[in-house]
Amino acid sequence: MGVLISPIVFAADSGLAGLLGNPILPVLLIVPIFYFLVIRPQQQQRRKTQDMLGSLKTGDRVLTTGGIYGTIVGFRDGVVQLQVANQVRVDVARSAISGLAAEESDGKSDSSTERSAGGRETARSQAAGKGKKP
C-alpha cells in the first residue's frame, strides 16, 4: 500500500518546486540576463565606434590602438593618413583608430609646463593645490 500512496504524494506537490525542477526554466531565465548584461552593451559600443569612425574628417586629432597620436590629413579606401610630427606621415587602417584625442585647453602638454629646478613646484602640483604659496 505504501507503493500506491507515494505517486499520489509526489503528484500533489507540484507548486513552485515543480516549476523550478524543470531544467529548461533556468536556461530561459539566464538568456535574457546574458543578453542585457553582455550582448546589448557590446552592440551599443560597436555602434558608437562605427559612428565615430564614419564621422572622422581631415584635421581631427586621433589616437590609434597602438598609442600613436596624429592628425588626419587624408583618406583612402579604409586607410587613414596621419601626420604624427612635422614632415612625418603614417598610413593606418581606419579600424586601428581607437578614438578622438582629448583636446588640451591651452595647447601645451603637462610635461612642458613643469619646472625642472630642484625645490620649485611643478604645474601639476600647483593645479592640485599642493604647491607652496608665495
Secondary structure, 3 states (H helix, E strand, C coil): CHHHHHHHHHHHCCCHHHHHCCCHHHHHHHHHHHHHHHHHHHHHHHHHHHHHHHCCCCCCEEEECCCCEEEEEEEECCEEEEEEECCEEEEEEHHHEEEECCCCCCCCCHHHHCCCCCCCCCHHHHHHCCCCCC
